[in-house]
Amino acid sequence: MQTSSQAARPMRLALAMSVLGSLPACTLLDAPTAAERQRLGEIEAGRSLAKGRCLSCHQLDGPFADGAAPPFTLIAKRYRSHRLDWELQAIAEVGHYRMPPTLLSAAETSALAAYIQSLDDQARQQSPVTRRNWR
């Protein structure tokens, strides 16, 4: 005759095997996909481009003074639902207000847009969603 602990042993073993069997799947969920790695590389390239060529007039974040170039966080928010890459390409070709034309390749434009959009993604993740700021 089996005791209650002996009877529960197969059930505990099955549960342990189930948990252990799901661990590899969990680690796969955490690993970035090829597309995510490419996007992260593009964001990093955009950040480097911004630091080298844009931060002399624009700033990452901070107050927006009249007549000053807007910070990238404000640009990200303004162009949240627009094609930022298209806007940046147009600015690169013809300039924008006091900003002179700045030659950018298609890859640079895409990288800069990815970087600026990532700033908005970060801001949205850090701020709680309320009725006032959900847009």
BAVO-932610 format. One record per residue (C-alpha): chain; residue number from 1; x, y, z. Coordinates in nm, 4 decimals, always signed. Last residue first. Example, Ala and Ser with C-alpha at 12.3 -4.5 7.8 and 13.67 -1.06 7.14 Angstrom:
2
<"A" 2 <+1.3670 -0.1060 +0.7140>> <"A" 1 <+1.2300 -0.4500 +0.7800>> 
# end
This chain:
135
<"A" 135 <-0.2466 +6.0719 -2.7657>> <"A" 134 <-0.2887 +5.9075 -2.4257>> <"A" 133 <-0.1698 +6.2144 -2.2381>> <"A" 132 <-0.4900 +6.3537 -2.0786>> <"A" 131 <-0.6809 +6.0269 -2.0429>> <"A" 130 <-0.3865 +5.8842 -1.8570>> <"A" 129 <-0.1166 +5.6431 -1.9616>> <"A" 128 <+0.1689 +5.6294 -1.7138>> <"A" 127 <+0.4917 +5.7793 -1.8388>> <"A" 126 <+0.8041 +5.5659 -1.8779>> <"A" 125 <+0.6919 +5.3517 -2.1713>> <"A" 124 <+0.5653 +5.6528 -2.3669>> <"A" 123 <+0.8909 +5.8406 -2.3088>> <"A" 122 <+1.0971 +5.5435 -2.4253>> <"A" 121 <+0.8911 +5.5040 -2.7448>> <"A" 120 <+0.9226 +5.8787 -2.8063>> <"A" 119 <+1.3003 +5.8560 -2.7786>> <"A" 118 <+1.2974 +5.5510 -3.0072>> <"A" 117 <+1.1318 +5.7666 -3.2737>> <"A" 116 <+1.4345 +5.9976 -3.2749>> <"A" 115 <+1.6741 +5.7037 -3.3115>> <"A" 114 <+1.4734 +5.5341 -3.5860>> <"A" 113 <+1.4454 +5.8640 -3.7769>> <"A" 112 <+1.8223 +5.9166 -3.7516>> <"A" 111 <+1.8850 +5.5623 -3.8759>> <"A" 110 <+1.6453 +5.5987 -4.1692>> <"A" 109 <+1.7963 +5.9319 -4.2716>> <"A" 108 <+2.1475 +5.7897 -4.2387>> <"A" 107 <+2.0553 +5.4872 -4.4526>> <"A" 106 <+1.8959 +5.7100 -4.7178>> <"A" 105 <+2.2115 +5.9211 -4.7238>> <"A" 104 <+2.2132 +6.2576 -4.5550>> <"A" 103 <+2.3277 +6.5899 -4.6962>> <"A" 102 <+2.2258 +6.8736 -4.4714>> <"A" 101 <+2.0259 +7.1585 -4.6191>> <"A" 100 <+2.0465 +7.4607 -4.3884>> <"A" 99 <+1.8399 +7.4820 -4.0697>> <"A" 98 <+1.7009 +7.8326 -4.0214>> <"A" 97 <+1.3507 +7.7331 -4.1360>> <"A" 96 <+1.4000 +7.3830 -4.2754>> <"A" 95 <+1.6568 +7.2817 -4.5337>> <"A" 94 <+1.6011 +7.1752 -4.8936>> <"A" 93 <+1.7501 +6.8263 -4.9321>> <"A" 92 <+1.8188 +6.7243 -4.5727>> <"A" 91 <+1.4866 +6.8722 -4.4626>> <"A" 90 <+1.3043 +6.6642 -4.7245>> <"A" 89 <+1.4921 +6.3509 -4.6142>> <"A" 88 <+1.4104 +6.4250 -4.2500>> <"A" 87 <+1.0417 +6.4632 -4.3301>> <"A" 86 <+1.0375 +6.1332 -4.5223>> <"A" 85 <+1.2117 +5.9507 -4.2363>> <"A" 84 <+0.9666 +6.1062 -3.9905>> <"A" 83 <+0.6686 +5.9566 -4.1705>> <"A" 82 <+0.3992 +6.0931 -3.9439>> <"A" 81 <+0.2109 +5.9580 -3.6408>> <"A" 80 <+0.4671 +6.0405 -3.3742>> <"A" 79 <+0.6080 +6.3375 -3.5656>> <"A" 78 <+0.5421 +6.5967 -3.2973>> <"A" 77 <+0.6391 +6.3615 -3.0127>> <"A" 76 <+0.9682 +6.2635 -3.1718>> <"A" 75 <+1.0436 +6.6264 -3.2562>> <"A" 74 <+0.9790 +6.7169 -2.8917>> <"A" 73 <+1.2175 +6.4457 -2.7705>> <"A" 72 <+1.4742 +6.5581 -3.0275>> <"A" 71 <+1.4929 +6.9050 -2.8747>> <"A" 70 <+1.3624 +7.1904 -3.0884>> <"A" 69 <+1.6135 +7.4233 -3.2547>> <"A" 68 <+1.6163 +7.7551 -3.0755>> <"A" 67 <+1.4163 +8.0591 -3.1825>> <"A" 66 <+1.1976 +8.0531 -2.8747>> <"A" 65 <+1.3488 +7.8265 -2.6096>> <"A" 64 <+1.2438 +7.4631 -2.5844>> <"A" 63 <+1.3280 +7.3322 -2.2407>> <"A" 62 <+1.5071 +7.0020 -2.2164>> <"A" 61 <+1.5697 +6.6894 -2.4125>> <"A" 60 <+1.8198 +6.5565 -2.6629>> <"A" 59 <+1.9418 +6.8932 -2.7750>> <"A" 58 <+1.9402 +7.0442 -3.1186>> <"A" 57 <+2.1893 +7.2997 -3.2521>> <"A" 56 <+2.5370 +7.1490 -3.1940>> <"A" 55 <+2.3618 +6.8219 -3.1164>> <"A" 54 <+2.2947 +6.7496 -3.4827>> <"A" 53 <+2.6083 +6.6229 -3.6561>> <"A" 52 <+2.8140 +6.4004 -3.4287>> <"A" 51 <+2.5673 +6.3274 -3.1526>> <"A" 50 <+2.2804 +6.2834 -3.3989>> <"A" 49 <+2.4848 +6.0492 -3.6190>> <"A" 48 <+2.5884 +5.8408 -3.3182>> <"A" 47 <+2.2269 +5.8189 -3.2031>> <"A" 46 <+2.1158 +5.7236 -3.5529>> <"A" 45 <+2.3741 +5.4444 -3.5714>> <"A" 44 <+2.2547 +5.3196 -3.2303>> <"A" 43 <+1.8926 +5.3248 -3.3475>> <"A" 42 <+1.9879 +5.1337 -3.6641>> <"A" 41 <+2.1734 +4.8735 -3.4603>> <"A" 40 <+1.8726 +4.8358 -3.2303>> <"A" 39 <+1.6454 +4.7947 -3.5343>> <"A" 38 <+1.8770 +4.5278 -3.6806>> <"A" 37 <+1.8847 +4.3414 -3.3480>> <"A" 36 <+1.5051 +4.3591 -3.3319>> <"A" 35 <+1.4743 +4.2250 -3.6876>> <"A" 34 <+1.7165 +3.9413 -3.6103>> <"A" 33 <+1.5108 +3.8527 -3.3045>> <"A" 32 <+1.6147 +3.9539 -2.9565>> <"A" 31 <+1.6512 +3.6721 -2.6998>> <"A" 30 <+1.4030 +3.7036 -2.4122>> <"A" 29 <+1.1373 +3.4788 -2.5662>> <"A" 28 <+1.3970 +3.2126 -2.6373>> <"A" 27 <+1.4900 +3.2048 -2.2704>> <"A" 26 <+1.1301 +3.1320 -2.1819>> <"A" 25 <+1.1104 +2.8490 -2.4357>> <"A" 24 <+1.4178 +2.6878 -2.2815>> <"A" 23 <+1.2474 +2.7042 -1.9397>> <"A" 22 <+0.9245 +2.5298 -2.0466>> <"A" 21 <+1.0601 +2.1764 -2.0095>> <"A" 20 <+1.1832 +2.2502 -1.6599>> <"A" 19 <+0.8353 +2.3550 -1.5510>> <"A" 18 <+0.6668 +2.0532 -1.7085>> <"A" 17 <+0.9311 +1.8168 -1.5751>> <"A" 16 <+0.8806 +1.9558 -1.2245>> <"A" 15 <+0.5035 +1.9175 -1.2536>> <"A" 14 <+0.5360 +1.5585 -1.3752>> <"A" 13 <+0.7755 +1.4763 -1.0893>> <"A" 12 <+0.5410 +1.6338 -0.8372>> <"A" 11 <+0.2539 +1.4214 -0.9748>> <"A" 10 <+0.4647 +1.1062 -0.9709>> <"A" 9 <+0.5583 +1.1731 -0.6032>> <"A" 8 <+0.2061 +1.2427 -0.4799>> <"A" 7 <+0.1286 +0.8713 -0.4357>> <"A" 6 <+0.4510 +0.8153 -0.2403>> <"A" 5 <+0.3695 +1.1090 -0.0121>> <"A" 4 <+0.0174 +0.9737 +0.0463>> <"A" 3 <+0.1538 +0.6346 +0.1493>> <"A" 2 <+0.1313 +0.3462 -0.0923>> <"A" 1 <+0.0000 +0.0000 +0.0000>> 
# end
